[in-house]
Amino acid sequence: MRPARCYVLKLAIPVLHVTSSSAAEEYYCNRLGFRQVFAYRVDNTQPDPCYMGLTRDGVKIHVSSFSGDGVSGGVVFLLVDDVDALHAELVAKGVSIALEPTEQSWRNREMYVKDADGNSIRFVQERP
């Protein structure tokens, strides 16, 4: 008898819905420090609809303006080493902070930002 194959999950990539890929690229790349890895468009003469891959420090996020890809108002929870240092970086770039770095009762230190479509990016520093 052959042993059962074990499948190991390796990565989850959130997909956030955006209405404007240009606005999303400006915000995520110029403000939050992500880098565009790819952008897929049905018609390369039009900015939208677009499915875009972004990365920063090994973290991947996808944003899409295609109908049916996610819903605006999503949430992404990103673990960081130093939420206060990241806060200083984002404030220097003019990012509006929805929740300033806060010690939560569950022992995390958290900071939240929102994009133009109401998607919440939550930067979380876990405490031991």
N, CA, C and O atoms as CSV, one atom per row, in Angstrom:
chain,resi,resn,atom,element,x,y,z
A,1,MET,N,N,0.852,-1.192,0.000
A,1,MET,CA,C,0.000,0.000,0.000
A,1,MET,C,C,0.889,1.244,0.000
A,1,MET,O,O,1.835,1.349,0.781
A,2,ARG,N,N,0.568,2.182,-0.889
A,2,ARG,CA,C,1.299,3.437,-0.956
A,2,ARG,C,C,0.849,4.380,0.140
A,2,ARG,O,O,-0.346,4.479,0.419
A,3,PRO,N,N,1.794,5.081,0.772
A,3,PRO,CA,C,1.387,6.065,1.794
A,3,PRO,C,C,0.622,7.212,1.147
A,3,PRO,O,O,0.866,7.554,-0.010
A,4,ALA,N,N,-0.295,7.797,1.888
A,4,ALA,CA,C,-1.068,8.947,1.394
A,4,ALA,C,C,-0.128,10.124,1.165
A,4,ALA,O,O,0.798,10.358,1.942
A,5,ARG,N,N,-0.378,10.853,0.098
A,5,ARG,CA,C,0.442,12.019,-0.195
A,5,ARG,C,C,0.046,13.170,0.731
A,5,ARG,O,O,-1.137,13.416,0.968
A,6,CYS,N,N,1.040,13.856,1.238
A,6,CYS,CA,C,0.794,14.995,2.122
A,6,CYS,C,C,0.931,16.275,1.306
A,6,CYS,O,O,1.967,16.510,0.684
A,7,TYR,N,N,-0.091,17.086,1.310
A,7,TYR,CA,C,-0.046,18.374,0.620
A,7,TYR,C,C,0.217,19.456,1.648
A,7,TYR,O,O,-0.428,19.515,2.695
A,8,VAL,N,N,1.174,20.309,1.331
A,8,VAL,CA,C,1.551,21.372,2.246
A,8,VAL,C,C,1.218,22.712,1.605
A,8,VAL,O,O,1.679,23.003,0.502
A,9,LEU,N,N,0.436,23.514,2.274
A,9,LEU,CA,C,0.137,24.859,1.790
A,9,LEU,C,C,1.387,25.712,1.943
A,9,LEU,O,O,2.098,25.605,2.942
A,10,LYS,N,N,1.652,26.543,0.969
A,10,LYS,CA,C,2.892,27.313,0.997
A,10,LYS,C,C,2.700,28.821,1.055
A,10,LYS,O,O,3.527,29.525,1.634
A,11,LEU,N,N,1.634,29.320,0.468
A,11,LEU,CA,C,1.517,30.764,0.349
A,11,LEU,C,C,0.065,31.152,0.116
A,11,LEU,O,O,-0.655,30.469,-0.612
A,12,ALA,N,N,-0.358,32.231,0.723
A,12,ALA,CA,C,-1.670,32.809,0.451
A,12,ALA,C,C,-1.435,34.218,-0.086
A,12,ALA,O,O,-0.677,34.992,0.498
A,13,ILE,N,N,-2.083,34.544,-1.191
A,13,ILE,CA,C,-1.943,35.882,-1.767
A,13,ILE,C,C,-3.324,36.520,-1.821
A,13,ILE,O,O,-4.182,36.083,-2.588
A,14,PRO,N,N,-3.544,37.556,-1.007
A,14,PRO,CA,C,-4.854,38.214,-1.045
A,14,PRO,C,C,-5.050,38.980,-2.350
A,14,PRO,O,O,-4.099,39.510,-2.926
A,15,VAL,N,N,-6.295,39.027,-2.799
A,15,VAL,CA,C,-6.669,39.812,-3.976
A,15,VAL,C,C,-7.647,40.883,-3.500
A,15,VAL,O,O,-8.728,40.576,-2.997
A,16,LEU,N,N,-7.254,42.133,-3.666
A,16,LEU,CA,C,-8.097,43.254,-3.271
A,16,LEU,C,C,-8.707,43.884,-4.518
A,16,LEU,O,O,-8.028,44.083,-5.525
A,17,HIS,N,N,-10.001,44.194,-4.434
A,17,HIS,CA,C,-10.655,44.847,-5.568
A,17,HIS,C,C,-10.397,46.345,-5.504
A,17,HIS,O,O,-10.524,46.968,-4.450
A,18,VAL,N,N,-10.033,46.910,-6.651
A,18,VAL,CA,C,-9.821,48.352,-6.768
A,18,VAL,C,C,-10.600,48.850,-7.984
A,18,VAL,O,O,-10.863,48.084,-8.910
A,19,THR,N,N,-10.962,50.109,-7.984
A,19,THR,CA,C,-11.689,50.659,-9.129
A,19,THR,C,C,-10.744,51.249,-10.166
A,19,THR,O,O,-11.097,51.337,-11.342
A,20,SER,N,N,-9.549,51.655,-9.748
A,20,SER,CA,C,-8.577,52.255,-10.661
A,20,SER,C,C,-7.208,51.628,-10.429
A,20,SER,O,O,-6.628,51.769,-9.352
A,21,SER,N,N,-6.695,50.934,-11.444
A,21,SER,CA,C,-5.377,50.324,-11.298
A,21,SER,C,C,-4.287,51.392,-11.200
A,21,SER,O,O,-3.284,51.188,-10.517
A,22,SER,N,N,-4.471,52.516,-11.869
A,22,SER,CA,C,-3.477,53.600,-11.800
A,22,SER,C,C,-3.394,54.166,-10.392
A,22,SER,O,O,-2.303,54.373,-9.863
A,23,ALA,N,N,-4.549,54.415,-9.788
A,23,ALA,CA,C,-4.574,54.932,-8.409
A,23,ALA,C,C,-4.006,53.898,-7.446
A,23,ALA,O,O,-3.279,54.248,-6.516
A,24,ALA,N,N,-4.333,52.628,-7.661
A,24,ALA,CA,C,-3.814,51.565,-6.796
A,24,ALA,C,C,-2.302,51.468,-6.916
A,24,ALA,O,O,-1.608,51.343,-5.907
A,25,GLU,N,N,-1.784,51.525,-8.137
A,25,GLU,CA,C,-0.338,51.448,-8.329
A,25,GLU,C,C,0.365,52.626,-7.651
A,25,GLU,O,O,1.393,52.449,-6.997
A,26,GLU,N,N,-0.184,53.807,-7.808
A,26,GLU,CA,C,0.415,54.988,-7.158
A,26,GLU,C,C,0.442,54.803,-5.649
A,26,GLU,O,O,1.465,55.064,-5.016
A,27,TYR,N,N,-0.658,54.357,-5.066
A,27,TYR,CA,C,-0.755,54.225,-3.610
A,27,TYR,C,C,0.145,53.103,-3.089
A,27,TYR,O,O,0.962,53.315,-2.193
A,28,TYR,N,N,-0.015,51.923,-3.658
A,28,TYR,CA,C,0.726,50.778,-3.129
A,28,TYR,C,C,2.230,50.871,-3.405
A,28,TYR,O,O,3.041,50.476,-2.567
A,29,CYS,N,N,2.599,51.391,-4.577
A,29,CYS,CA,C,4.025,51.463,-4.917
A,29,CYS,C,C,4.687,52.739,-4.384
A,29,CYS,O,O,5.721,52.661,-3.720
A,30,ASN,N,N,4.114,53.897,-4.663
A,30,ASN,CA,C,4.749,55.155,-4.259
A,30,ASN,C,C,4.564,55.488,-2.788
A,30,ASN,O,O,5.412,56.158,-2.198
A,31,ARG,N,N,3.471,55.035,-2.185
A,31,ARG,CA,C,3.206,55.372,-0.781
A,31,ARG,C,C,3.569,54.242,0.178
A,31,ARG,O,O,4.232,54.470,1.190
A,32,LEU,N,N,3.133,53.021,-0.143
A,32,LEU,CA,C,3.355,51.907,0.791
A,32,LEU,C,C,4.654,51.143,0.522
A,32,LEU,O,O,5.027,50.271,1.308
A,33,GLY,N,N,5.335,51.451,-0.558
A,33,GLY,CA,C,6.637,50.857,-0.806
A,33,GLY,C,C,6.640,49.509,-1.506
A,33,GLY,O,O,7.658,48.817,-1.519
A,34,PHE,N,N,5.501,49.128,-2.091
A,34,PHE,CA,C,5.454,47.884,-2.864
A,34,PHE,C,C,6.060,48.139,-4.243
A,34,PHE,O,O,6.255,49.287,-4.643
A,35,ARG,N,N,6.353,47.064,-4.960
A,35,ARG,CA,C,6.877,47.127,-6.322
A,35,ARG,C,C,5.961,46.290,-7.211
A,35,ARG,O,O,5.554,45.190,-6.838
A,36,GLN,N,N,5.645,46.820,-8.382
A,36,GLN,CA,C,4.810,46.066,-9.315
A,36,GLN,C,C,5.644,44.945,-9.942
A,36,GLN,O,O,6.737,45.191,-10.451
A,37,VAL,N,N,5.121,43.712,-9.904
A,37,VAL,CA,C,5.779,42.562,-10.493
A,37,VAL,C,C,5.200,42.290,-11.884
A,37,VAL,O,O,5.928,41.944,-12.815
A,38,PHE,N,N,3.893,42.449,-12.008
A,38,PHE,CA,C,3.245,42.259,-13.300
A,38,PHE,C,C,1.938,43.027,-13.325
A,38,PHE,O,O,1.384,43.374,-12.282
A,39,ALA,N,N,1.449,43.291,-14.537
A,39,ALA,CA,C,0.129,43.893,-14.737
A,39,ALA,C,C,-0.466,43.264,-15.989
A,39,ALA,O,O,0.118,43.348,-17.069
A,40,TYR,N,N,-1.623,42.634,-15.843
A,40,TYR,CA,C,-2.314,42.009,-16.966
A,40,TYR,C,C,-3.532,42.842,-17.329
A,40,TYR,O,O,-4.385,43.127,-16.488
A,41,ARG,N,N,-3.595,43.223,-18.589
A,41,ARG,CA,C,-4.742,43.956,-19.116
A,41,ARG,C,C,-5.222,43.260,-20.379
A,41,ARG,O,O,-4.413,42.794,-21.181
A,42,VAL,N,N,-6.524,43.188,-20.555
A,42,VAL,CA,C,-7.091,42.633,-21.786
A,42,VAL,C,C,-6.731,43.532,-22.953
A,42,VAL,O,O,-6.407,43.054,-24.040
A,43,ASP,N,N,-6.789,44.832,-22.723
A,43,ASP,CA,C,-6.491,45.837,-23.745
A,43,ASP,C,C,-5.392,46.742,-23.188
A,43,ASP,O,O,-5.646,47.548,-22.293
A,44,ASN,N,N,-4.184,46.613,-23.709
A,44,ASN,CA,C,-3.051,47.382,-23.183
A,44,ASN,C,C,-3.140,48.876,-23.474
A,44,ASN,O,O,-2.311,49.643,-22.984
A,45,THR,N,N,-4.122,49.305,-24.260
A,45,THR,CA,C,-4.304,50.735,-24.494
A,45,THR,C,C,-5.185,51.370,-23.422
A,45,THR,O,O,-5.315,52.593,-23.365
A,46,GLN,N,N,-5.794,50.535,-22.569
A,46,GLN,CA,C,-6.686,51.016,-21.504
A,46,GLN,C,C,-6.095,50.661,-20.138
A,46,GLN,O,O,-5.562,49.565,-19.966
A,47,PRO,N,N,-6.181,51.566,-19.171
A,47,PRO,CA,C,-5.633,51.253,-17.848
A,47,PRO,C,C,-6.424,50.187,-17.093
A,47,PRO,O,O,-5.868,49.463,-16.268
A,48,ASP,N,N,-7.717,50.094,-17.377
A,48,ASP,CA,C,-8.575,49.136,-16.670
A,48,ASP,C,C,-9.463,48.412,-17.658
A,48,ASP,O,O,-9.783,48.966,-18.710
A,49,PRO,N,N,-9.869,47.201,-17.357
A,49,PRO,CA,C,-9.560,46.457,-16.142
A,49,PRO,C,C,-8.114,45.932,-16.154
A,49,PRO,O,O,-7.505,45.740,-17.206
A,50,CYS,N,N,-7.601,45.713,-14.952
A,50,CYS,CA,C,-6.214,45.293,-14.782
A,50,CYS,C,C,-6.102,44.373,-13.567
A,50,CYS,O,O,-6.764,44.581,-12.550
A,51,TYR,N,N,-5.261,43.366,-13.693
A,51,TYR,CA,C,-4.929,42.480,-12.573
A,51,TYR,C,C,-3.433,42.653,-12.345
A,51,TYR,O,O,-2.627,42.368,-13.230
A,52,MET,N,N,-3.062,43.126,-11.144
A,52,MET,CA,C,-1.692,43.536,-10.874
A,52,MET,C,C,-1.117,42.800,-9.667
A,52,MET,O,O,-1.782,42.640,-8.644
A,53,GLY,N,N,0.124,42.360,-9.807
A,53,GLY,CA,C,0.841,41.728,-8.708
A,53,GLY,C,C,1.840,42.696,-8.107
A,53,GLY,O,O,2.600,43.344,-8.825
A,54,LEU,N,N,1.835,42.791,-6.782
A,54,LEU,CA,C,2.711,43.702,-6.059
A,54,LEU,C,C,3.495,42.931,-5.008
A,54,LEU,O,O,3.018,41.918,-4.495
A,55,THR,N,N,4.700,43.404,-4.682
A,55,THR,CA,C,5.501,42.751,-3.649
A,55,THR,C,C,6.290,43.785,-2.853
A,55,THR,O,O,6.659,44.843,-3.362
A,56,ARG,N,N,6.533,43.452,-1.613
A,56,ARG,CA,C,7.421,44.229,-0.746
A,56,ARG,C,C,7.967,43.275,0.302
A,56,ARG,O,O,7.205,42.582,0.975
A,57,ASP,N,N,9.286,43.239,0.441
A,57,ASP,CA,C,9.952,42.421,1.458
A,57,ASP,C,C,9.474,40.968,1.438
A,57,ASP,O,O,9.352,40.342,2.491
A,58,GLY,N,N,9.207,40.435,0.263
A,58,GLY,CA,C,8.771,39.046,0.152
A,58,GLY,C,C,7.277,38.829,0.317
A,58,GLY,O,O,6.791,37.715,0.122
A,59,VAL,N,N,6.540,39.879,0.673
A,59,VAL,CA,C,5.082,39.780,0.813
A,59,VAL,C,C,4.455,40.079,-0.545
A,59,VAL,O,O,4.893,40.989,-1.249
A,60,LYS,N,N,3.427,39.311,-0.911
A,60,LYS,CA,C,2.752,39.505,-2.186
A,60,LYS,C,C,1.295,39.896,-1.951
A,60,LYS,O,O,0.607,39.340,-1.095
A,61,ILE,N,N,0.850,40.874,-2.743
A,61,ILE,CA,C,-0.550,41.296,-2.753
A,61,ILE,C,C,-0.939,41.433,-4.223
A,61,ILE,O,O,-0.142,41.894,-5.039
A,62,HIS,N,N,-2.145,41.038,-4.552
A,62,HIS,CA,C,-2.676,41.276,-5.890
A,62,HIS,C,C,-3.845,42.248,-5.772
A,62,HIS,O,O,-4.630,42.180,-4.826
A,63,VAL,N,N,-3.950,43.149,-6.741
A,63,VAL,CA,C,-5.097,44.053,-6.818
A,63,VAL,C,C,-5.717,43.879,-8.199
A,63,VAL,O,O,-5.015,43.654,-9.185
A,64,SER,N,N,-7.033,43.986,-8.253
A,64,SER,CA,C,-7.719,43.765,-9.522
A,64,SER,C,C,-8.882,44.733,-9.680
A,64,SER,O,O,-9.648,44.981,-8.748
A,65,SER,N,N,-8.988,45.275,-10.901
A,65,SER,CA,C,-10.157,46.093,-11.222
A,65,SER,C,C,-11.109,45.322,-12.136
A,65,SER,O,O,-12.049,45.901,-12.681
A,66,PHE,N,N,-10.871,44.017,-12.307
A,66,PHE,CA,C,-11.795,43.178,-13.072
A,66,PHE,C,C,-13.051,42.928,-12.247
A,66,PHE,O,O,-12.973,42.666,-11.047
A,67,SER,N,N,-14.194,43.010,-12.888
A,67,SER,CA,C,-15.459,42.715,-12.218
A,67,SER,C,C,-15.444,41.279,-11.703
A,67,SER,O,O,-15.052,40.358,-12.420
A,68,GLY,N,N,-15.865,41.099,-10.482
A,68,GLY,CA,C,-15.929,39.768,-9.896
A,68,GLY,C,C,-14.687,39.354,-9.135
A,68,GLY,O,O,-14.710,38.340,-8.436
A,69,ASP,N,N,-13.603,40.106,-9.248
A,69,ASP,CA,C,-12.393,39.805,-8.483
A,69,ASP,C,C,-12.426,40.550,-7.154
A,69,ASP,O,O,-11.996,41.700,-7.062
A,70,GLY,N,N,-12.932,39.891,-6.144
A,70,GLY,CA,C,-12.969,40.492,-4.819
A,70,GLY,C,C,-14.022,41.571,-4.700
A,70,GLY,O,O,-14.765,41.851,-5.640
A,71,VAL,N,N,-14.066,42.158,-3.544
A,71,VAL,CA,C,-15.003,43.231,-3.245
A,71,VAL,C,C,-14.215,44.344,-2.565
A,71,VAL,O,O,-13.336,44.076,-1.745
A,72,SER,N,N,-14.525,45.577,-2.900
A,72,SER,CA,C,-13.876,46.690,-2.208
A,72,SER,C,C,-14.196,46.606,-0.724
A,72,SER,O,O,-15.276,46.161,-0.335
A,73,GLY,N,N,-13.261,47.031,0.088
A,73,GLY,CA,C,-13.444,46.980,1.534
A,73,GLY,C,C,-12.838,45.733,2.149
A,73,GLY,O,O,-13.178,45.373,3.276
A,74,GLY,N,N,-11.940,45.064,1.424
A,74,GLY,CA,C,-11.266,43.885,1.958
A,74,GLY,C,C,-10.239,44.258,3.018
A,74,GLY,O,O,-9.956,45.433,3.249
A,75,VAL,N,N,-9.691,43.238,3.650
A,75,VAL,CA,C,-8.707,43.440,4.708
A,75,VAL,C,C,-7.510,42.529,4.464
A,75,VAL,O,O,-7.669,41.348,4.155
A,76,VAL,N,N,-6.310,43.091,4.605
A,76,VAL,CA,C,-5.074,42.319,4.544
A,76,VAL,C,C,-4.334,42.548,5.848
A,76,VAL,O,O,-4.181,43.682,6.299
A,77,PHE,N,N,-3.885,41.474,6.438
A,77,PHE,CA,C,-3.190,41.467,7.733
A,77,PHE,C,C,-1.738,41.130,7.430
A,77,PHE,O,O,-1.446,39.998,7.046
A,78,LEU,N,N,-0.812,42.086,7.591
A,78,LEU,CA,C,0.595,41.874,7.264
A,78,LEU,C,C,1.451,41.954,8.523
A,78,LEU,O,O,1.415,42.952,9.242
A,79,LEU,N,N,2.211,40.912,8.783
A,79,LEU,CA,C,3.106,40.905,9.938
A,79,LEU,C,C,4.361,41.707,9.609
A,79,LEU,O,O,4.935,41.562,8.529
A,80,VAL,N,N,4.782,42.552,10.544
A,80,VAL,CA,C,5.983,43.374,10.372
A,80,VAL,C,C,6.857,43.258,11.614
A,80,VAL,O,O,6.381,42.902,12.692
A,81,ASP,N,N,8.144,43.564,11.450
A,81,ASP,CA,C,9.071,43.518,12.575
A,81,ASP,C,C,8.932,44.727,13.497
A,81,ASP,O,O,9.037,44.600,14.717
A,82,ASP,N,N,8.692,45.910,12.905
A,82,ASP,CA,C,8.679,47.145,13.694
A,82,ASP,C,C,7.602,48.085,13.144
A,82,ASP,O,O,7.848,48.830,12.196
A,83,VAL,N,N,6.436,48.044,13.730
A,83,VAL,CA,C,5.318,48.851,13.239
A,83,VAL,C,C,5.593,50.346,13.407
A,83,VAL,O,O,5.114,51.149,12.607
A,84,ASP,N,N,6.351,50.730,14.425
A,84,ASP,CA,C,6.638,52.154,14.632
A,84,ASP,C,C,7.581,52.709,13.566
A,84,ASP,O,O,7.401,53.839,13.112
A,85,ALA,N,N,8.578,51.933,13.165
A,85,ALA,CA,C,9.488,52.358,12.095
A,85,ALA,C,C,8.716,52.463,10.778
A,85,ALA,O,O,8.921,53.406,10.013
A,86,LEU,N,N,7.844,51.516,10.516
A,86,LEU,CA,C,7.025,51.566,9.303
A,86,LEU,C,C,6.094,52.773,9.348
A,86,LEU,O,O,5.894,53.442,8.335
A,87,HIS,N,N,5.529,53.052,10.509
A,87,HIS,CA,C,4.668,54.226,10.678
A,87,HIS,C,C,5.419,55.492,10.286
A,87,HIS,O,O,4.894,56.322,9.544
A,88,ALA,N,N,6.647,55.644,10.783
A,88,ALA,CA,C,7.455,56.831,10.466
A,88,ALA,C,C,7.702,56.926,8.957
A,88,ALA,O,O,7.631,58.015,8.388
A,89,GLU,N,N,7.989,55.798,8.310
A,89,GLU,CA,C,8.212,55.778,6.863
A,89,GLU,C,C,6.960,56.225,6.104
A,89,GLU,O,O,7.039,57.048,5.192
A,90,LEU,N,N,5.807,55.676,6.489
A,90,LEU,CA,C,4.574,55.989,5.770
A,90,LEU,C,C,4.129,57.425,5.995
A,90,LEU,O,O,3.665,58.080,5.062
A,91,VAL,N,N,4.262,57.920,7.208
A,91,VAL,CA,C,3.904,59.318,7.502
A,91,VAL,C,C,4.783,60.259,6.680
A,91,VAL,O,O,4.298,61.265,6.162
A,92,ALA,N,N,6.076,59.938,6.556
A,92,ALA,CA,C,6.990,60.766,5.761
A,92,ALA,C,C,6.577,60.799,4.291
A,92,ALA,O,O,6.886,61.760,3.587
A,93,LYS,N,N,5.883,59.761,3.819
A,93,LYS,CA,C,5.407,59.709,2.433
A,93,LYS,C,C,3.994,60.266,2.295
A,93,LYS,O,O,3.403,60.198,1.217
A,94,GLY,N,N,3.448,60.820,3.385
A,94,GLY,CA,C,2.133,61.446,3.323
A,94,GLY,C,C,0.963,60.486,3.374
A,94,GLY,O,O,-0.149,60.852,2.994
A,95,VAL,N,N,1.188,59.254,3.841
A,95,VAL,CA,C,0.108,58.277,3.936
A,95,VAL,C,C,-0.799,58.626,5.102
A,95,VAL,O,O,-0.324,58.875,6.210
A,96,SER,N,N,-2.093,58.645,4.860
A,96,SER,CA,C,-3.067,58.863,5.922
A,96,SER,C,C,-3.193,57.569,6.728
A,96,SER,O,O,-3.404,56.494,6.168
A,97,ILE,N,N,-3.063,57.690,8.028
A,97,ILE,CA,C,-3.096,56.525,8.912
A,97,ILE,C,C,-4.492,56.421,9.524
A,97,ILE,O,O,-4.949,57.345,10.198
A,98,ALA,N,N,-5.166,55.296,9.288
A,98,ALA,CA,C,-6.517,55.090,9.825
A,98,ALA,C,C,-6.475,54.736,11.306
A,98,ALA,O,O,-7.339,55.164,12.071
A,99,LEU,N,N,-5.475,53.957,11.714
A,99,LEU,CA,C,-5.262,53.632,13.126
A,99,LEU,C,C,-3.781,53.779,13.403
A,99,LEU,O,O,-2.962,53.025,12.878
A,100,GLU,N,N,-3.440,54.756,14.230
A,100,GLU,CA,C,-2.039,54.960,14.627
A,100,GLU,C,C,-1.536,53.707,15.338
A,100,GLU,O,O,-2.348,52.917,15.820
A,101,PRO,N,N,-0.214,53.500,15.417
A,101,PRO,CA,C,0.296,52.326,16.136
A,101,PRO,C,C,-0.332,52.237,17.527
A,101,PRO,O,O,-0.253,53.168,18.329
A,102,THR,N,N,-0.955,51.091,17.785
A,102,THR,CA,C,-1.757,50.897,18.993
A,102,THR,C,C,-1.446,49.543,19.610
A,102,THR,O,O,-1.384,48.529,18.914
A,103,GLU,N,N,-1.252,49.538,20.913
A,103,GLU,CA,C,-1.109,48.271,21.652
A,103,GLU,C,C,-2.503,47.702,21.851
A,103,GLU,O,O,-3.337,48.309,22.522
A,104,GLN,N,N,-2.751,46.548,21.273
A,104,GLN,CA,C,-4.053,45.914,21.402
A,104,GLN,C,C,-4.100,45.033,22.650
A,104,GLN,O,O,-3.062,44.589,23.139
A,105,SER,N,N,-5.300,44.784,23.159
A,105,SER,CA,C,-5.453,43.963,24.362
A,105,SER,C,C,-5.000,42.522,24.117
A,105,SER,O,O,-4.715,41.792,25.066
A,106,TRP,N,N,-4.934,42.108,22.836
A,106,TRP,CA,C,-4.470,40.752,22.511
A,106,TRP,C,C,-2.957,40.736,22.276
A,106,TRP,O,O,-2.410,39.764,21.755
A,107,ARG,N,N,-2.284,41.836,22.672
A,107,ARG,CA,C,-0.831,41.962,22.749
A,107,ARG,C,C,-0.129,42.268,21.436
A,107,ARG,O,O,1.101,42.294,21.399
A,108,ASN,N,N,-0.854,42.496,20.379
A,108,ASN,CA,C,-0.225,42.943,19.133
A,108,ASN,C,C,-0.118,44.459,19.139
A,108,ASN,O,O,-0.921,45.146,19.771
A,109,ARG,N,N,0.871,44.972,18.436
A,109,ARG,CA,C,0.942,46.407,18.150
A,109,ARG,C,C,0.529,46.541,16.688
A,109,ARG,O,O,1.142,45.928,15.814
A,110,GLU,N,N,-0.518,47.345,16.412
A,110,GLU,CA,C,-1.109,47.377,15.088
A,110,GLU,C,C,-1.279,48.802,14.575
A,110,GLU,O,O,-1.498,49.743,15.338
A,111,MET,N,N,-1.169,48.928,13.244
A,111,MET,CA,C,-1.404,50.189,12.548
A,111,MET,C,C,-2.195,49.852,11.286
A,111,MET,O,O,-1.894,48.867,10.613
A,112,TYR,N,N,-3.204,50.661,10.959
A,112,TYR,CA,C,-4.036,50.405,9.790
A,112,TYR,C,C,-3.978,51.592,8.832
A,112,TYR,O,O,-3.934,52.748,9.251
A,113,VAL,N,N,-3.979,51.279,7.534
A,113,VAL,CA,C,-4.149,52.282,6.487
A,113,VAL,C,C,-5.250,51.788,5.559
A,113,VAL,O,O,-5.557,50.596,5.530
A,114,LYS,N,N,-5.842,52.708,4.801
A,114,LYS,CA,C,-6.886,52.329,3.841
A,114,LYS,C,C,-6.567,52.937,2.484
A,114,LYS,O,O,-6.110,54.076,2.383
A,115,ASP,N,N,-6.820,52.145,1.442
A,115,ASP,CA,C,-6.646,52.675,0.093
A,115,ASP,C,C,-7.914,53.417,-0.333
A,115,ASP,O,O,-8.870,53.518,0.435
A,116,ALA,N,N,-7.913,53.929,-1.554
A,116,ALA,CA,C,-9.045,54.738,-2.041
A,116,ALA,C,C,-10.339,53.943,-2.138
A,116,ALA,O,O,-11.418,54.534,-2.172
A,117,ASP,N,N,-10.257,52.618,-2.183
A,117,ASP,CA,C,-11.448,51.772,-2.294
A,117,ASP,C,C,-11.900,51.211,-0.952
A,117,ASP,O,O,-12.782,50.354,-0.903
A,118,GLY,N,N,-11.301,51.689,0.136
A,118,GLY,CA,C,-11.704,51.245,1.460
A,118,GLY,C,C,-11.088,49.931,1.903
A,118,GLY,O,O,-11.468,49.391,2.941
A,119,ASN,N,N,-10.130,49.403,1.125
A,119,ASN,CA,C,-9.423,48.200,1.562
A,119,ASN,C,C,-8.501,48.561,2.720
A,119,ASN,O,O,-7.784,49.559,2.659
A,120,SER,N,N,-8.518,47.762,3.757
A,120,SER,CA,C,-7.725,48.023,4.955
A,120,SER,C,C,-6.462,47.162,4.938
A,120,SER,O,O,-6.528,45.935,4.854
A,121,ILE,N,N,-5.313,47.834,5.021
A,121,ILE,CA,C,-4.041,47.126,5.134
A,121,ILE,C,C,-3.633,47.288,6.590
A,121,ILE,O,O,-3.386,48.394,7.068
A,122,ARG,N,N,-3.570,46.152,7.283
A,122,ARG,CA,C,-3.272,46.171,8.716
A,122,ARG,C,C,-1.871,45.643,8.948
A,122,ARG,O,O,-1.581,44.474,8.694
A,123,PHE,N,N,-1.006,46.519,9.434
A,123,PHE,CA,C,0.370,46.155,9.736
A,123,PHE,C,C,0.436,45.772,11.206
A,123,PHE,O,O,0.071,46.555,12.083
A,124,VAL,N,N,0.902,44.570,11.459
A,124,VAL,CA,C,0.808,43.992,12.808
A,124,VAL,C,C,2.177,43.511,13.268
A,124,VAL,O,O,2.852,42.744,12.581
A,125,GLN,N,N,2.566,43.981,14.445
A,125,GLN,CA,C,3.774,43.496,15.102
A,125,GLN,C,C,3.326,42.605,16.245
A,125,GLN,O,O,2.740,43.075,17.220
A,126,GLU,N,N,3.603,41.322,16.118
A,126,GLU,CA,C,3.207,40.385,17.158
A,126,GLU,C,C,4.111,40.532,18.373
A,126,GLU,O,O,5.319,40.729,18.250
A,127,ARG,N,N,3.507,40.435,19.531
A,127,ARG,CA,C,4.257,40.499,20.801
A,127,ARG,C,C,4.290,39.102,21.406
A,127,ARG,O,O,3.323,38.348,21.305
A,128,PRO,N,N,5.408,38.766,22.035
A,128,PRO,CA,C,5.475,37.419,22.667
A,128,PRO,C,C,4.520,37.289,23.854
A,128,PRO,O,O,4.458,36.233,24.483
